[in-house]
Amino acid sequence: MNKQELLVSIKGELIVSCQARIGWPMYGPEIMAAFAVAAKWGGAKGIRATGKENIAAIKSKVDLPLIGINKQFSDEYEVYITPTYASAKEILDEGIEIIALDATNRKRPGNETIEEIVKKIRENYPKVLIMGEISTIEEAERILPLEFDIISTTLSGYTKESKKRSSVDIQLIKDLKAITDTPIIAEGKINTESDAISALEAGAHAVVVGTSITRPEIITKRFVDYITNFN
């Protein structure tokens, strides 16, 4: 499908983030692929995943549109979501439909800029949708001239520039809707079905949910905490 058809296919829908870090119980490409299959069975219309191996495993099992990221953590740089063009290329070559980039103005390896990365992706992978991930409305305003295909609230609550949050940033979604017609994907701290609906009501094009679906240790702890408080 083309870019517009893809955007239509996920409008008002759920995208499930299937991710796990080294050391987490669910870590591993086979487990991520199994989560993606389960998400499809449950009615999800897209998958979000990180890393070449995980993305390849998921795409071998599931034909849903995939938002690809390439997390690369460093003590020297705050940007870790697809921080460089090389990190983007690694997963773009796996055939992802949407690539997500940290679109903040923070320092990146090699002093690359978000402008340079977007330009190279557009030149070399013109069929791929590019999603800019921000944490504040000011960051969104700064990237509007780059004409991202999608803007995501993923980083709200996870940067020094944004307020720590316990739930999805509804105000940021509303503020984004007021300044741009670019489709907005709500992600981050969507803990309940009501949170997802609130995000859509605020103007989100689609919602991404990860922890509340694919982190069984966190889900278990929520139940344990409720029972402990009851007792």
N, C-alpha and C positions, 0 to 999 in steps of 0.2 A: 504494500500500500504506500501511497505517497505521503508527504508530511501532513497535509490537511486531513487526509483520511485517518491517519494515525491519531491525530489530536481529537478527531470526532470519536474514535473508537474508545478513548479513555475518559471522555467527558462525563463527569458525574459519577465516576467509578472508583473502585478500590485498587490500589497498587500495593503489593506486599513486598516489603524489604526483607530479603533473605541473606542475612549477613552474620558472620561470627568471626571473632578474632582468635589467633593462636592462643591456646590455653582454655578457651571456653568449651563447655561440654559438647556443643553442636558444631564445632569447627570441622570443616572438611568439605570438598567439592561434592561428594556423593550425598552428604546430608543436606547441603544447600539445594541440590537438584531435587531431592525428595520433598523438601519444604515447598519448592516452586510447584511441583506436581500437585501437592496437597492444596496449595493456594488456588491453582487453576480449578481443581475439583470443587473448591468452595465458591467459585464465581469471580475471583479476582481477574482483572482485565490487563494487568501488567505486573512485571517483576522488577525489583531494584536489586542489584548485586554488585559486589566489589571483587576485583582481581580476575586476571586472565583465566586461571584454572576453574574458578567457581563459575564464571560466565560461560565458559565452554561446556561445562557439565550441565548447567541449567539449559542452555540452548539445545543440547542433545536430547533433552527430555520434554521441553515445553516450547510451544510456538507463540507464546504471548510476547507483546512488545517488551523490550528489556531496557531499563535505564541502567547504564553502566557507569560505575565509578572505579577509581583505582586509588585506594587509600595507601598513602605512603607517609608513615610517621617519622618525625625527626625532632631531635632536641633543638635544632637550629632554626626551624621554621614552624610557624603556627599553621600554615596552610597544609592540609593533608589530603583533601578530597581532590584527586586528579590535579596535582599541583603544577605539572609541567606538560609540555606538548608530548614528550616521549612517553610519559605515563598515560596520556590520552591515546596515543597511537597504539599502544600495547593492547588496549581493549577494543578500540575501534576496529582493529584487524580481526576481531572475533565476530564482527557482524552485528553489533548492537544497534538498536534503532534510535536511542536517545543517549547522549553523553552528558553527564552532569559535572560541572566545574565549580570549585570555590570561586566566586566572583567578587570577593572582597579585595581591598587594595593592599592587603598584607604582603610581606616579602615572601618570595618564592625561591626555590633553588635556581642558581644560575641567573638570578635577577630577571627571569622572564616576567612578562606582564600578561594580564588576562587578555589585553587587546591583541598581543602577538599570538597567543594560543588560539583564540577564536579565529583569527585570520587564517592561520595554517589549517585548522580543521575545515573551515569553509572551502578552502582551496582544494584540499585533498580528499575530503569526505562530504561532498555537497548534499548528499541525500540524508545525512544524519541530522536529527534535531539537536540543538545545543541548549542545555538548561543551565542558567546561572543561579547559583545558590548564595543567598544573602542572609544577613542577620538583622539588618535595620533598614528603614525606609531611605535613609541617606545613601546607603550602599546601592540600593535599587536605583535611585535617581542617577547615580554616577554611571551605571552601566546601561541606561536606557539608549544612549547613542549607538551601542554595539548591536542593538536589535536582536537580543536573544530570542529564540523561539518560545522558550518557557522561562519563567522565574519561579524559584522555589524558596520556601521559608525555612529550609532545613537547618540553617545555622543559628536561628533565633534561640538565644539562651545558651549558646555554646561558644561565644566569643566575648572578649573583654568589652567590646562595643555594645553588646546587647545585654538586656536584663535577664538574670537567671529565672527560668520558668519551670512551673510544675505542670502546665498544660499547654495546648497548642496556642500559638500567638494569633488570636482572632483579630486583634487590632491591626497587626501588621498586614494581614490579608486584606482588610478593609482599606487600609492606607494605600496598598499596592493597587487595588481595584480603582481607586480614585485618580491615580496618575498614569495608568497604562491599560491598554487593551490586550497586552500580552497575557496568554494563559498562565494562571498561577497554580502551582501545585503546593498543597499544604502538607508539610512533613515536620515531624518533631513533636513529641509529647502528646500524640493522639492516643489517649489511654482507653477510651470507651467509644461505643457506637454513637453516643450523643456528641462527643467531641468531633467525630467525623462529620456528622450532620451539621454541626455549628460551623465548621470550616467551609462546607459547601454553601451554606446559607450566607456566609460572609462574602462569598464570591470566588471560592477556589474552583478551579477547573476539574481537579481530581484530588484524591488524598492518598498519601503513602503512610502505611502503618507497618512498623517493624517489631519493636519490643513486645507489644501486647499480643502478637501472634506467633513470633518465632523465637522468643526467649523463654522457654519453659521454666528455667530457674527463677526468673523474675515473676512470672505468672504464679508459680508455686508460692513464692514468698508473699505475694499479695494475699493469697488465701490464708497462709499461715499467720500473717499479721492480723488479719480480721478475726481469726479464731482465737489468737492469743489475747487480743483486746476484749473479746467476748468472755473469755474465761477469767 
